[in-house]
Amino acid sequence: MSEGRRSLTVLLALAANLLVGLLKLAAGLITGSAALLSEAAHSVGDCVTEILLLVALRRSERAPDRQHPFGYGMERYFWSLMAAGAIFISGAGFSLYEGVHTITGGDSSGEHLWLNYPVLAAAFLLEGTSFLQALRGVRQQAQRRHRSLISLIRNPEDPTANSVALEDSAALVGIGFAAIGVALHQITGQAVWDGAASVAIGTLLLGVAYLLTTTCRSLLTGRQADPQLMRAIEKALEEEAEIVDVVDMLSMLVGTNRVLLCVRADFVNDLSAGQLEEACLRIDADLRERFVELDEIFIQPASRRDSALRARVQARYGHSLAD
């Protein structure tokens, strides 16, 4: 997904959440519905999230410099982590509080509850439009990476589109909870159903915040590149005439579609120093041409008979690459 499309996805989600949030807040204040007020808080959290994601997109595209020679790609992961915190604090916290307050005897007039239904319907349409835009972007990523949609959501390389998709899907489910709670409140006259819906929305947001936080933590602590990509790179290296065997491969995501690659390879023994340098330069160029994700490549000659190195590789991957 291009940067322009990513920004469009986030901006569309921001506009939808801002309008929806105002509608939910007005309906919640008029009817006293805890579920609608929780949904309004949910929309506020989502708006903060989208603003943070826009910051992430802008700051992560800065060029490498002396202080950050590998660039600022990981800024996207940091600000996505902050976005997950915004969902937790402003969305889940308020929803759980409002729900418990209503269940334990908070005031709820139950008047004008019918106003909530057109607001929820409008919210569903707006959130659904934003969700479809985000889902389209995630599917494109999955197709490009030859991965399943579930796999990409669980272990994304770009958390921005995934964050919007998860937020919008949670928003659609939350609207369903709110509609059920309001309907049961209206039918039974018991505000406890409204409070229960608010608690359900808060619990849902806790789950989304936890999932996003776990994902960003994995990316910030130096996750390796896609295993399918690494296997393809290993195969390409072993096809090179100068390489006898790949001894070790290290990779790390340093940004969206940006991979740091370190290779230790056993080269044929009859290469001169000059020939080895030329081979490394050509292999570097070949890899960059075939795998556009590669940002920085380091190639180091190594012996496959180095027992200490093989032991480290075995401990890391559970098997030796040079078999």
C-alpha positions in Angstrom: 0.0 0.0 0.0 1.4 3.4 -1.0 1.9 6.2 1.6 -0.8 8.2 -0.1 -3.3 5.4 0.3 -2.3 4.8 3.9 -2.9 8.4 4.7 -6.2 8.4 2.9 -7.3 5.3 4.9 -6.4 7.1 8.2 -8.0 10.4 7.2 -11.2 8.7 6.1 -11.3 6.9 9.5 -10.6 10.1 11.3 -13.5 12.0 9.5 -15.9 9.1 10.1 -15.0 8.8 13.8 -15.3 12.6 14.4 -18.8 12.8 12.9 -19.9 9.6 14.5 -18.5 10.6 17.9 -20.5 13.9 17.9 -23.7 12.0 16.9 -23.2 9.4 19.7 -22.4 12.1 22.3 -25.5 14.1 21.5 -27.7 10.9 21.6 -26.1 9.8 24.8 -26.6 13.1 26.6 -30.2 13.4 25.5 -31.3 9.8 26.3 -28.9 9.1 29.2 -27.8 5.9 27.5 -24.5 4.5 29.0 -24.0 2.5 25.9 -24.1 5.5 23.6 -21.8 7.5 25.9 -19.4 4.6 25.8 -19.6 4.5 22.1 -18.9 8.3 22.1 -15.8 7.7 24.2 -14.9 4.9 21.8 -15.0 7.3 18.9 -12.9 9.9 20.8 -10.3 7.2 21.4 -10.4 6.3 17.8 -9.9 10.0 16.7 -6.9 10.3 19.0 -5.6 7.0 17.5 -5.9 8.3 13.9 -4.1 11.5 14.8 -1.3 9.5 16.3 -1.2 7.3 13.2 -0.9 10.3 10.9 2.0 11.5 13.1 3.5 8.0 12.7 3.2 8.1 8.9 4.8 11.5 8.7 7.7 11.0 11.1 8.6 7.5 9.8 9.4 8.7 6.3 12.3 11.0 7.3 15.6 10.2 5.6 18.4 8.5 7.5 20.9 10.8 9.2 23.9 10.6 11.5 21.9 9.8 14.6 19.6 7.3 12.9 21.6 5.7 10.1 18.9 3.1 9.5 16.2 5.7 9.2 13.1 6.5 11.3 10.9 3.6 10.2 10.4 2.4 13.7 8.7 5.7 14.6 5.7 4.1 13.0 5.7 1.3 15.5 6.2 3.7 18.5 3.3 6.0 17.6 1.1 3.0 16.8 1.9 1.8 20.4 0.8 5.2 21.7 -2.4 4.8 19.6 -3.2 1.5 21.4 -2.7 3.3 24.7 -5.2 6.0 23.6 -7.8 3.3 22.9 -7.2 1.8 26.3 -7.4 5.0 28.3 -10.1 7.1 26.6 -12.2 4.2 25.3 -12.0 1.2 27.5 -11.6 3.0 30.8 -14.6 5.3 30.3 -16.8 2.5 28.9 -16.2 0.2 31.9 -16.7 3.0 34.4 -20.0 4.1 32.8 -21.2 0.6 32.5 -20.5 -0.3 36.1 -22.0 3.0 37.3 -25.2 2.3 35.4 -25.5 -1.3 36.6 -25.0 -0.4 40.2 -27.8 2.2 40.3 -26.8 5.2 38.2 -29.5 7.4 37.0 -31.0 6.6 33.5 -34.2 8.2 32.5 -34.9 5.8 29.6 -36.7 8.7 27.8 -36.3 9.3 24.0 -34.4 6.0 23.6 -35.6 5.8 20.0 -33.2 8.6 19.1 -30.4 6.2 19.6 -31.4 3.9 16.6 -30.9 6.4 13.7 -27.7 7.5 15.3 -26.4 3.9 15.5 -27.5 3.3 12.0 -25.7 6.3 10.7 -22.6 5.3 12.7 -22.7 1.8 11.2 -22.7 3.2 7.7 -19.8 5.6 8.3 -17.7 3.1 10.3 -18.5 0.5 7.7 -17.2 2.7 4.9 -14.0 3.3 6.8 -13.6 -0.4 7.6 -14.0 -1.4 4.0 -11.3 1.0 2.9 -8.9 -0.3 5.6 -9.7 -3.9 4.9 -8.9 -3.3 1.2 -5.5 -2.1 2.2 -4.8 -5.0 4.5 -5.9 -7.5 1.8 -3.6 -5.9 -0.7 -0.7 -6.3 1.7 -1.7 -10.0 2.3 -1.8 -10.7 -1.4 1.5 -9.0 -2.0 3.2 -11.0 0.8 1.3 -14.3 -0.2 0.0 -14.5 3.4 -3.4 -15.1 4.8 -5.4 -12.1 6.1 -5.4 -13.5 9.7 -1.7 -14.1 9.6 -1.0 -10.5 8.5 -3.3 -9.0 11.2 -1.6 -11.0 13.9 1.9 -10.2 12.7 1.8 -7.1 10.5 4.8 -5.2 9.1 2.8 -2.0 8.9 0.6 -1.5 12.0 -1.2 1.6 10.6 -3.6 0.0 8.2 -4.1 -2.9 10.6 -4.8 -0.5 13.5 -7.5 1.2 11.5 -9.0 -2.1 10.4 -9.1 -3.4 14.0 -10.5 -0.1 15.3 -13.3 0.0 12.7 -14.2 -3.7 13.2 -14.4 -3.2 16.9 -16.5 -0.1 16.3 -19.0 -2.1 14.2 -19.2 -4.8 16.9 -19.5 -2.1 19.6 -22.4 -0.5 17.7 -24.1 -3.9 17.7 -23.6 -4.2 21.5 -25.0 -0.7 22.0 -28.1 -1.4 19.8 -28.9 -4.6 21.8 -28.4 -2.8 25.1 -30.6 0.1 24.2 -33.3 -2.3 22.8 -33.4 -4.4 25.9 -33.5 -1.3 28.1 -36.4 0.0 26.1 -38.2 -3.4 26.2 -37.7 -4.2 29.9 -37.4 -0.7 31.4 -34.2 -1.9 33.1 -31.1 0.3 32.6 -28.9 -2.7 33.6 -29.0 -3.8 30.0 -27.6 -0.5 28.9 -24.8 -0.7 31.5 -24.1 -4.3 30.4 -23.7 -3.1 26.8 -21.3 -0.5 28.0 -19.2 -3.0 29.9 -19.1 -5.3 26.8 -17.9 -2.3 24.7 -15.2 -1.6 27.3 -14.1 -5.2 27.3 -14.0 -5.3 23.5 -11.7 -2.2 23.5 -9.4 -3.8 26.1 -9.0 -6.7 23.8 -8.2 -4.5 20.8 -5.8 -2.4 22.8 -4.0 -5.6 24.0 -3.7 -7.0 20.5 -2.3 -3.7 19.1 0.1 -3.3 22.0 1.4 -6.9 21.6 2.0 -6.3 17.9 3.8 -3.0 18.4 6.0 -4.5 21.2 7.0 -7.3 18.8 8.0 -4.8 16.1 9.8 -2.4 18.5 11.9 -5.2 20.0 13.4 -6.2 16.7 11.3 -8.8 14.9 12.7 -10.7 12.0 11.4 -10.3 8.5 8.8 -12.5 7.0 10.0 -16.2 7.1 8.9 -16.7 3.5 11.0 -13.8 2.4 14.0 -15.1 4.3 13.6 -18.6 2.8 13.5 -17.0 -0.7 16.6 -15.0 0.1 18.5 -18.0 1.3 17.6 -19.9 -1.8 18.8 -17.0 -4.0 22.1 -16.9 -2.1 22.7 -20.6 -2.5 22.2 -20.2 -6.2 25.2 -17.8 -6.4 28.3 -19.5 -8.0 30.7 -18.1 -5.4 28.7 -19.3 -2.4 29.2 -22.8 -1.1 26.6 -22.6 1.7 24.7 -20.0 3.7 25.9 -20.3 7.3 23.8 -17.7 9.1 21.2 -15.1 8.3 20.0 -12.3 10.5 17.1 -9.9 9.7 15.2 -7.2 11.4 12.3 -5.0 10.3 13.5 -1.4 10.5 10.3 0.1 9.1 7.5 -0.7 6.8 8.8 -2.6 3.7 12.3 -2.1 5.0 14.5 -5.0 6.1 18.0 -5.1 7.5 19.8 -8.2 6.4 23.0 -9.7 7.7 24.4 -12.8 5.9 27.4 -15.1 6.8 28.2 -17.3 3.9 30.9 -19.9 3.1 32.6 -18.8 -0.2 34.6 -21.0 -2.5 38.2 -21.2 -1.3 40.0 -20.2 -4.6 38.7 -16.6 -4.6 41.2 -13.8 -4.2 40.5 -10.9 -1.9 39.6 -8.7 -4.9 37.3 -11.4 -6.4 35.6 -11.8 -3.0 34.9 -8.1 -2.9 33.5 -8.1 -6.4 31.3 -11.1 -5.6 29.9 -9.4 -2.5 29.1 -6.3 -4.4 27.4 -8.2 -7.2 25.4 -10.4 -4.8 24.3 -7.2 -2.9 23.0 -5.8 -6.2 21.3 -9.0 -7.2 19.5 -9.2 -3.9 18.3 -5.6 -4.0 17.0 -6.1 -7.5 15.0 -9.3 -6.6 13.9 -8.2 -3.1 12.8 -4.6 -3.0 12.2 -4.8 0.8 15.9 -5.0 1.5 17.2 -1.7 2.9 20.7 -2.5 4.2 22.7 -5.6 3.4 25.8 -6.9 5.2 27.7 -9.9 3.8 30.4 -11.6 5.8 32.5 -14.6 4.7 32.4 -17.4 7.3 33.3 -21.1 7.5 30.5 -23.7 7.7 33.0 -25.7 9.9 33.0 -23.0 12.6 31.5 -25.0 15.4 30.9 -21.9 17.7 29.0 -20.1 14.9 26.9 -23.2 14.1 26.0 -23.6 17.7 24.7 -20.0 17.9 22.6 -20.5 14.8 21.3 -23.8 16.2 20.4 -22.1 19.4 18.6 -19.3 17.5 16.7 -21.3 14.9 16.6 -24.8 16.2 18.6 -26.1 13.3 21.8 -25.2 11.4 21.5 -23.4 8.1 24.6 -24.9 6.7 23.4 -28.5 6.5 
